Amino acid sequence: MKCWKRGLNISPSTIYRWVQHYGPEIRKKVSYFVKSTNSSWYLDETYIKVKGKWLYLYRAIDSNKNTIDFYLSKTRNHKAAKLCL
């Protein structure tokens, strides 16, 4: 595998070792910023204007009304809604 920006050749096994080594440390640091959620959630969709263009905003929301994820789309269809999941 070639690291295209630097022109380095890095083997997949090296990347795997990095993930195994640094993954737990990254998880510890990121978990501070991640809100806890429960298993109950729903998907909300609304039409909003962003920089003069109308877009559909899909939001995955838990039962405490915390936004889990969101997705902006030009189209309103099942495919766009599934991309938010």
Phi and psi restraints in degrees (range 20) as a CNS / XPLOR table:
assign (resid 1 and name C) (resid 2 and name N)
       (resid 2 and name CA) (resid 2 and name C) 1.0 -104.5 20.0 2
assign (resid 2 and name N) (resid 2 and name CA)
       (resid 2 and name C) (resid 3 and name N) 1.0 128.6 20.0 2
assign (resid 2 and name C) (resid 3 and name N)
       (resid 3 and name CA) (resid 3 and name C) 1.0 -77.2 20.0 2
assign (resid 3 and name N) (resid 3 and name CA)
       (resid 3 and name C) (resid 4 and name N) 1.0 100.0 20.0 2
assign (resid 3 and name C) (resid 4 and name N)
       (resid 4 and name CA) (resid 4 and name C) 1.0 -63.4 20.0 2
assign (resid 4 and name N) (resid 4 and name CA)
       (resid 4 and name C) (resid 5 and name N) 1.0 -28.7 20.0 2
assign (resid 4 and name C) (resid 5 and name N)
       (resid 5 and name CA) (resid 5 and name C) 1.0 -74.6 20.0 2
assign (resid 5 and name N) (resid 5 and name CA)
       (resid 5 and name C) (resid 6 and name N) 1.0 -35.6 20.0 2
assign (resid 5 and name C) (resid 6 and name N)
       (resid 6 and name CA) (resid 6 and name C) 1.0 -106.2 20.0 2
assign (resid 6 and name N) (resid 6 and name CA)
       (resid 6 and name C) (resid 7 and name N) 1.0 -10.2 20.0 2
assign (resid 6 and name C) (resid 7 and name N)
       (resid 7 and name CA) (resid 7 and name C) 1.0 74.0 20.0 2
assign (resid 7 and name N) (resid 7 and name CA)
       (resid 7 and name C) (resid 8 and name N) 1.0 26.0 20.0 2
assign (resid 7 and name C) (resid 8 and name N)
       (resid 8 and name CA) (resid 8 and name C) 1.0 -95.7 20.0 2
assign (resid 8 and name N) (resid 8 and name CA)
       (resid 8 and name C) (resid 9 and name N) 1.0 145.2 20.0 2
assign (resid 8 and name C) (resid 9 and name N)
       (resid 9 and name CA) (resid 9 and name C) 1.0 -97.6 20.0 2
assign (resid 9 and name N) (resid 9 and name CA)
       (resid 9 and name C) (resid 10 and name N) 1.0 119.0 20.0 2
assign (resid 9 and name C) (resid 10 and name N)
       (resid 10 and name CA) (resid 10 and name C) 1.0 -124.5 20.0 2
assign (resid 10 and name N) (resid 10 and name CA)
       (resid 10 and name C) (resid 11 and name N) 1.0 127.6 20.0 2
assign (resid 10 and name C) (resid 11 and name N)
       (resid 11 and name CA) (resid 11 and name C) 1.0 -77.6 20.0 2
assign (resid 11 and name N) (resid 11 and name CA)
       (resid 11 and name C) (resid 12 and name N) 1.0 151.1 20.0 2
assign (resid 11 and name C) (resid 12 and name N)
       (resid 12 and name CA) (resid 12 and name C) 1.0 -58.2 20.0 2
assign (resid 12 and name N) (resid 12 and name CA)
       (resid 12 and name C) (resid 13 and name N) 1.0 -32.6 20.0 2
assign (resid 12 and name C) (resid 13 and name N)
       (resid 13 and name CA) (resid 13 and name C) 1.0 -67.8 20.0 2
assign (resid 13 and name N) (resid 13 and name CA)
       (resid 13 and name C) (resid 14 and name N) 1.0 -32.4 20.0 2
assign (resid 13 and name C) (resid 14 and name N)
       (resid 14 and name CA) (resid 14 and name C) 1.0 -66.1 20.0 2
assign (resid 14 and name N) (resid 14 and name CA)
       (resid 14 and name C) (resid 15 and name N) 1.0 -44.0 20.0 2
assign (resid 14 and name C) (resid 15 and name N)
       (resid 15 and name CA) (resid 15 and name C) 1.0 -62.1 20.0 2
assign (resid 15 and name N) (resid 15 and name CA)
       (resid 15 and name C) (resid 16 and name N) 1.0 -41.9 20.0 2
assign (resid 15 and name C) (resid 16 and name N)
       (resid 16 and name CA) (resid 16 and name C) 1.0 -59.3 20.0 2
assign (resid 16 and name N) (resid 16 and name CA)
       (resid 16 and name C) (resid 17 and name N) 1.0 -44.2 20.0 2
assign (resid 16 and name C) (resid 17 and name N)
       (resid 17 and name CA) (resid 17 and name C) 1.0 -63.6 20.0 2
assign (resid 17 and name N) (resid 17 and name CA)
       (resid 17 and name C) (resid 18 and name N) 1.0 -39.5 20.0 2
assign (resid 17 and name C) (resid 18 and name N)
       (resid 18 and name CA) (resid 18 and name C) 1.0 -61.9 20.0 2
assign (resid 18 and name N) (resid 18 and name CA)
       (resid 18 and name C) (resid 19 and name N) 1.0 -44.1 20.0 2
assign (resid 18 and name C) (resid 19 and name N)
       (resid 19 and name CA) (resid 19 and name C) 1.0 -61.8 20.0 2
assign (resid 19 and name N) (resid 19 and name CA)
       (resid 19 and name C) (resid 20 and name N) 1.0 -43.9 20.0 2
assign (resid 19 and name C) (resid 20 and name N)
       (resid 20 and name CA) (resid 20 and name C) 1.0 -64.2 20.0 2
assign (resid 20 and name N) (resid 20 and name CA)
       (resid 20 and name C) (resid 21 and name N) 1.0 -37.0 20.0 2
assign (resid 20 and name C) (resid 21 and name N)
       (resid 21 and name CA) (resid 21 and name C) 1.0 -78.8 20.0 2
assign (resid 21 and name N) (resid 21 and name CA)
       (resid 21 and name C) (resid 22 and name N) 1.0 -49.4 20.0 2
assign (resid 21 and name C) (resid 22 and name N)
       (resid 22 and name CA) (resid 22 and name C) 1.0 -92.8 20.0 2
assign (resid 22 and name N) (resid 22 and name CA)
       (resid 22 and name C) (resid 23 and name N) 1.0 -18.2 20.0 2
assign (resid 22 and name C) (resid 23 and name N)
       (resid 23 and name CA) (resid 23 and name C) 1.0 -54.5 20.0 2
assign (resid 23 and name N) (resid 23 and name CA)
       (resid 23 and name C) (resid 24 and name N) 1.0 -51.6 20.0 2
assign (resid 23 and name C) (resid 24 and name N)
       (resid 24 and name CA) (resid 24 and name C) 1.0 -60.5 20.0 2
assign (resid 24 and name N) (resid 24 and name CA)
       (resid 24 and name C) (resid 25 and name N) 1.0 -37.2 20.0 2
assign (resid 24 and name C) (resid 25 and name N)
       (resid 25 and name CA) (resid 25 and name C) 1.0 -67.3 20.0 2
assign (resid 25 and name N) (resid 25 and name CA)
       (resid 25 and name C) (resid 26 and name N) 1.0 -42.2 20.0 2
assign (resid 25 and name C) (resid 26 and name N)
       (resid 26 and name CA) (resid 26 and name C) 1.0 -64.2 20.0 2
assign (resid 26 and name N) (resid 26 and name CA)
       (resid 26 and name C) (resid 27 and name N) 1.0 -41.4 20.0 2
assign (resid 26 and name C) (resid 27 and name N)
       (resid 27 and name CA) (resid 27 and name C) 1.0 -59.4 20.0 2
assign (resid 27 and name N) (resid 27 and name CA)
       (resid 27 and name C) (resid 28 and name N) 1.0 -42.0 20.0 2
assign (resid 27 and name C) (resid 28 and name N)
       (resid 28 and name CA) (resid 28 and name C) 1.0 -61.0 20.0 2
assign (resid 28 and name N) (resid 28 and name CA)
       (resid 28 and name C) (resid 29 and name N) 1.0 -43.7 20.0 2
assign (resid 28 and name C) (resid 29 and name N)
       (resid 29 and name CA) (resid 29 and name C) 1.0 -71.4 20.0 2
assign (resid 29 and name N) (resid 29 and name CA)
       (resid 29 and name C) (resid 30 and name N) 1.0 -38.1 20.0 2
assign (resid 29 and name C) (resid 30 and name N)
       (resid 30 and name CA) (resid 30 and name C) 1.0 -76.1 20.0 2
assign (resid 30 and name N) (resid 30 and name CA)
       (resid 30 and name C) (resid 31 and name N) 1.0 -33.1 20.0 2
assign (resid 30 and name C) (resid 31 and name N)
       (resid 31 and name CA) (resid 31 and name C) 1.0 -60.1 20.0 2
assign (resid 31 and name N) (resid 31 and name CA)
       (resid 31 and name C) (resid 32 and name N) 1.0 -23.6 20.0 2
assign (resid 31 and name C) (resid 32 and name N)
       (resid 32 and name CA) (resid 32 and name C) 1.0 -62.3 20.0 2
assign (resid 32 and name N) (resid 32 and name CA)
       (resid 32 and name C) (resid 33 and name N) 1.0 -33.7 20.0 2
assign (resid 32 and name C) (resid 33 and name N)
       (resid 33 and name CA) (resid 33 and name C) 1.0 -92.5 20.0 2
assign (resid 33 and name N) (resid 33 and name CA)
       (resid 33 and name C) (resid 34 and name N) 1.0 -15.4 20.0 2
assign (resid 33 and name C) (resid 34 and name N)
       (resid 34 and name CA) (resid 34 and name C) 1.0 -86.3 20.0 2
assign (resid 34 and name N) (resid 34 and name CA)
       (resid 34 and name C) (resid 35 and name N) 1.0 128.5 20.0 2
assign (resid 34 and name C) (resid 35 and name N)
       (resid 35 and name CA) (resid 35 and name C) 1.0 -78.8 20.0 2
assign (resid 35 and name N) (resid 35 and name CA)
       (resid 35 and name C) (resid 36 and name N) 1.0 142.8 20.0 2
assign (resid 35 and name C) (resid 36 and name N)
       (resid 36 and name CA) (resid 36 and name C) 1.0 -76.4 20.0 2
assign (resid 36 and name N) (resid 36 and name CA)
       (resid 36 and name C) (resid 37 and name N) 1.0 144.9 20.0 2
assign (resid 36 and name C) (resid 37 and name N)
       (resid 37 and name CA) (resid 37 and name C) 1.0 -128.2 20.0 2
assign (resid 37 and name N) (resid 37 and name CA)
       (resid 37 and name C) (resid 38 and name N) 1.0 170.7 20.0 2
assign (resid 37 and name C) (resid 38 and name N)
       (resid 38 and name CA) (resid 38 and name C) 1.0 -113.9 20.0 2
assign (resid 38 and name N) (resid 38 and name CA)
       (resid 38 and name C) (resid 39 and name N) 1.0 -174.5 20.0 2
assign (resid 38 and name C) (resid 39 and name N)
       (resid 39 and name CA) (resid 39 and name C) 1.0 -83.4 20.0 2
assign (resid 39 and name N) (resid 39 and name CA)
       (resid 39 and name C) (resid 40 and name N) 1.0 -4.8 20.0 2
assign (resid 39 and name C) (resid 40 and name N)
       (resid 40 and name CA) (resid 40 and name C) 1.0 -99.2 20.0 2
assign (resid 40 and name N) (resid 40 and name CA)
       (resid 40 and name C) (resid 41 and name N) 1.0 124.4 20.0 2
assign (resid 40 and name C) (resid 41 and name N)
       (resid 41 and name CA) (resid 41 and name C) 1.0 -153.1 20.0 2
assign (resid 41 and name N) (resid 41 and name CA)
       (resid 41 and name C) (resid 42 and name N) 1.0 166.0 20.0 2
assign (resid 41 and name C) (resid 42 and name N)
       (resid 42 and name CA) (resid 42 and name C) 1.0 -145.5 20.0 2
assign (resid 42 and name N) (resid 42 and name CA)
       (resid 42 and name C) (resid 43 and name N) 1.0 165.6 20.0 2
assign (resid 42 and name C) (resid 43 and name N)
       (resid 43 and name CA) (resid 43 and name C) 1.0 -109.0 20.0 2
assign (resid 43 and name N) (resid 43 and name CA)
       (resid 43 and name C) (resid 44 and name N) 1.0 126.5 20.0 2
assign (resid 43 and name C) (resid 44 and name N)
       (resid 44 and name CA) (resid 44 and name C) 1.0 -111.7 20.0 2
assign (resid 44 and name N) (resid 44 and name CA)
       (resid 44 and name C) (resid 45 and name N) 1.0 143.9 20.0 2
assign (resid 44 and name C) (resid 45 and name N)
       (resid 45 and name CA) (resid 45 and name C) 1.0 -133.1 20.0 2
assign (resid 45 and name N) (resid 45 and name CA)
       (resid 45 and name C) (resid 46 and name N) 1.0 135.8 20.0 2
assign (resid 45 and name C) (resid 46 and name N)
       (resid 46 and name CA) (resid 46 and name C) 1.0 -146.1 20.0 2
assign (resid 46 and name N) (resid 46 and name CA)
       (resid 46 and name C) (resid 47 and name N) 1.0 166.0 20.0 2
assign (resid 46 and name C) (resid 47 and name N)
       (resid 47 and name CA) (resid 47 and name C) 1.0 -109.4 20.0 2
assign (resid 47 and name N) (resid 47 and name CA)
       (resid 47 and name C) (resid 48 and name N) 1.0 120.5 20.0 2
assign (resid 47 and name C) (resid 48 and name N)
       (resid 48 and name CA) (resid 48 and name C) 1.0 -130.7 20.0 2
assign (resid 48 and name N) (resid 48 and name CA)
       (resid 48 and name C) (resid 49 and name N) 1.0 161.0 20.0 2
assign (resid 48 and name C) (resid 49 and name N)
       (resid 49 and name CA) (resid 49 and name C) 1.0 -102.2 20.0 2
assign (resid 49 and name N) (resid 49 and name CA)
       (resid 49 and name C) (resid 50 and name N) 1.0 125.3 20.0 2
assign (resid 49 and name C) (resid 50 and name N)
       (resid 50 and name CA) (resid 50 and name C) 1.0 -126.9 20.0 2
assign (resid 50 and name N) (resid 50 and name CA)
       (resid 50 and name C) (resid 51 and name N) 1.0 117.6 20.0 2
assign (resid 50 and name C) (resid 51 and name N)
       (resid 51 and name CA) (resid 51 and name C) 1.0 50.3 20.0 2
assign (resid 51 and name N) (resid 51 and name CA)
       (resid 51 and name C) (resid 52 and name N) 1.0 43.7 20.0 2
assign (resid 51 and name C) (resid 52 and name N)
       (resid 52 and name CA) (resid 52 and name C) 1.0 82.4 20.0 2
assign (resid 52 and name N) (resid 52 and name CA)
       (resid 52 and name C) (resid 53 and name N) 1.0 -1.0 20.0 2
assign (resid 52 and name C) (resid 53 and name N)
       (resid 53 and name CA) (resid 53 and name C) 1.0 -116.6 20.0 2
assign (resid 53 and name N) (resid 53 and name CA)
       (resid 53 and name C) (resid 54 and name N) 1.0 139.8 20.0 2
assign (resid 53 and name C) (resid 54 and name N)
       (resid 54 and name CA) (resid 54 and name C) 1.0 -83.8 20.0 2
assign (resid 54 and name N) (resid 54 and name CA)
       (resid 54 and name C) (resid 55 and name N) 1.0 129.1 20.0 2
assign (resid 54 and name C) (resid 55 and name N)
       (resid 55 and name CA) (resid 55 and name C) 1.0 -134.7 20.0 2
assign (resid 55 and name N) (resid 55 and name CA)
       (resid 55 and name C) (resid 56 and name N) 1.0 157.4 20.0 2
assign (resid 55 and name C) (resid 56 and name N)
       (resid 56 and name CA) (resid 56 and name C) 1.0 -92.0 20.0 2
assign (resid 56 and name N) (resid 56 and name CA)
       (resid 56 and name C) (resid 57 and name N) 1.0 129.6 20.0 2
assign (resid 56 and name C) (resid 57 and name N)
       (resid 57 and name CA) (resid 57 and name C) 1.0 -106.3 20.0 2
assign (resid 57 and name N) (resid 57 and name CA)
       (resid 57 and name C) (resid 58 and name N) 1.0 117.7 20.0 2
assign (resid 57 and name C) (resid 58 and name N)
       (resid 58 and name CA) (resid 58 and name C) 1.0 -103.8 20.0 2
assign (resid 58 and name N) (resid 58 and name CA)
       (resid 58 and name C) (resid 59 and name N) 1.0 129.9 20.0 2
assign (resid 58 and name C) (resid 59 and name N)
       (resid 59 and name CA) (resid 59 and name C) 1.0 -128.4 20.0 2
assign (resid 59 and name N) (resid 59 and name CA)
       (resid 59 and name C) (resid 60 and name N) 1.0 131.3 20.0 2
assign (resid 59 and name C) (resid 60 and name N)
       (resid 60 and name CA) (resid 60 and name C) 1.0 -90.9 20.0 2
assign (resid 60 and name N) (resid 60 and name CA)
       (resid 60 and name C) (resid 61 and name N) 1.0 123.6 20.0 2
assign (resid 60 and name C) (resid 61 and name N)
       (resid 61 and name CA) (resid 61 and name C) 1.0 -127.4 20.0 2
assign (resid 61 and name N) (resid 61 and name CA)
       (resid 61 and name C) (resid 62 and name N) 1.0 135.1 20.0 2
assign (resid 61 and name C) (resid 62 and name N)
       (resid 62 and name CA) (resid 62 and name C) 1.0 -85.6 20.0 2
assign (resid 62 and name N) (resid 62 and name CA)
       (resid 62 and name C) (resid 63 and name N) 1.0 177.9 20.0 2
assign (resid 62 and name C) (resid 63 and name N)
       (resid 63 and name CA) (resid 63 and name C) 1.0 -67.8 20.0 2
assign (resid 63 and name N) (resid 63 and name CA)
       (resid 63 and name C) (resid 64 and name N) 1.0 -15.5 20.0 2
assign (resid 63 and name C) (resid 64 and name N)
       (resid 64 and name CA) (resid 64 and name C) 1.0 -91.5 20.0 2
assign (resid 64 and name N) (resid 64 and name CA)
       (resid 64 and name C) (resid 65 and name N) 1.0 9.3 20.0 2
assign (resid 64 and name C) (resid 65 and name N)
       (resid 65 and name CA) (resid 65 and name C) 1.0 66.8 20.0 2
assign (resid 65 and name N) (resid 65 and name CA)
       (resid 65 and name C) (resid 66 and name N) 1.0 25.2 20.0 2
assign (resid 65 and name C) (resid 66 and name N)
       (resid 66 and name CA) (resid 66 and name C) 1.0 -88.1 20.0 2
assign (resid 66 and name N) (resid 66 and name CA)
       (resid 66 and name C) (resid 67 and name N) 1.0 135.6 20.0 2
assign (resid 66 and name C) (resid 67 and name N)
       (resid 67 and name CA) (resid 67 and name C) 1.0 -74.4 20.0 2
assign (resid 67 and name N) (resid 67 and name CA)
       (resid 67 and name C) (resid 68 and name N) 1.0 122.4 20.0 2
assign (resid 67 and name C) (resid 68 and name N)
       (resid 68 and name CA) (resid 68 and name C) 1.0 -87.0 20.0 2
assign (resid 68 and name N) (resid 68 and name CA)
       (resid 68 and name C) (resid 69 and name N) 1.0 -43.7 20.0 2
assign (resid 68 and name C) (resid 69 and name N)
       (resid 69 and name CA) (resid 69 and name C) 1.0 -158.4 20.0 2
assign (resid 69 and name N) (resid 69 and name CA)
       (resid 69 and name C) (resid 70 and name N) 1.0 163.8 20.0 2
assign (resid 69 and name C) (resid 70 and name N)
       (resid 70 and name CA) (resid 70 and name C) 1.0 -147.4 20.0 2
assign (resid 70 and name N) (resid 70 and name CA)
       (resid 70 and name C) (resid 71 and name N) 1.0 162.0 20.0 2
assign (resid 70 and name C) (resid 71 and name N)
       (resid 71 and name CA) (resid 71 and name C) 1.0 -150.5 20.0 2
assign (resid 71 and name N) (resid 71 and name CA)
       (resid 71 and name C) (resid 72 and name N) 1.0 131.8 20.0 2
assign (resid 71 and name C) (resid 72 and name N)
       (resid 72 and name CA) (resid 72 and name C) 1.0 -100.8 20.0 2
assign (resid 72 and name N) (resid 72 and name CA)
       (resid 72 and name C) (resid 73 and name N) 1.0 137.0 20.0 2
assign (resid 72 and name C) (resid 73 and name N)
       (resid 73 and name CA) (resid 73 and name C) 1.0 -142.7 20.0 2
assign (resid 73 and name N) (resid 73 and name CA)
       (resid 73 and name C) (resid 74 and name N) 1.0 148.2 20.0 2
assign (resid 73 and name C) (resid 74 and name N)
       (resid 74 and name CA) (resid 74 and name C) 1.0 -78.5 20.0 2
assign (resid 74 and name N) (resid 74 and name CA)
       (resid 74 and name C) (resid 75 and name N) 1.0 -22.3 20.0 2
assign (resid 74 and name C) (resid 75 and name N)
       (resid 75 and name CA) (resid 75 and name C) 1.0 -113.2 20.0 2
assign (resid 75 and name N) (resid 75 and name CA)
       (resid 75 and name C) (resid 76 and name N) 1.0 156.4 20.0 2
assign (resid 75 and name C) (resid 76 and name N)
       (resid 76 and name CA) (resid 76 and name C) 1.0 -116.1 20.0 2
assign (resid 76 and name N) (resid 76 and name CA)
       (resid 76 and name C) (resid 77 and name N) 1.0 96.6 20.0 2
assign (resid 76 and name C) (resid 77 and name N)
       (resid 77 and name CA) (resid 77 and name C) 1.0 -155.0 20.0 2
assign (resid 77 and name N) (resid 77 and name CA)
       (resid 77 and name C) (resid 78 and name N) 1.0 177.0 20.0 2
assign (resid 77 and name C) (resid 78 and name N)
       (resid 78 and name CA) (resid 78 and name C) 1.0 -62.8 20.0 2
assign (resid 78 and name N) (resid 78 and name CA)
       (resid 78 and name C) (resid 79 and name N) 1.0 -37.5 20.0 2
assign (resid 78 and name C) (resid 79 and name N)
       (resid 79 and name CA) (resid 79 and name C) 1.0 -61.9 20.0 2
assign (resid 79 and name N) (resid 79 and name CA)
       (resid 79 and name C) (resid 80 and name N) 1.0 -43.9 20.0 2
assign (resid 79 and name C) (resid 80 and name N)
       (resid 80 and name CA) (resid 80 and name C) 1.0 -64.3 20.0 2
assign (resid 80 and name N) (resid 80 and name CA)
       (resid 80 and name C) (resid 81 and name N) 1.0 -41.1 20.0 2
assign (resid 80 and name C) (resid 81 and name N)
       (resid 81 and name CA) (resid 81 and name C) 1.0 -65.1 20.0 2
assign (resid 81 and name N) (resid 81 and name CA)
       (resid 81 and name C) (resid 82 and name N) 1.0 -40.1 20.0 2
assign (resid 81 and name C) (resid 82 and name N)
       (resid 82 and name CA) (resid 82 and name C) 1.0 -67.7 20.0 2
assign (resid 82 and name N) (resid 82 and name CA)
       (resid 82 and name C) (resid 83 and name N) 1.0 -28.9 20.0 2
assign (resid 82 and name C) (resid 83 and name N)
       (resid 83 and name CA) (resid 83 and name C) 1.0 -65.8 20.0 2
assign (resid 83 and name N) (resid 83 and name CA)
       (resid 83 and name C) (resid 84 and name N) 1.0 -23.0 20.0 2
assign (resid 83 and name C) (resid 84 and name N)
       (resid 84 and name CA) (resid 84 and name C) 1.0 -75.3 20.0 2
assign (resid 84 and name N) (resid 84 and name CA)
       (resid 84 and name C) (resid 85 and name N) 1.0 -23.8 20.0 2
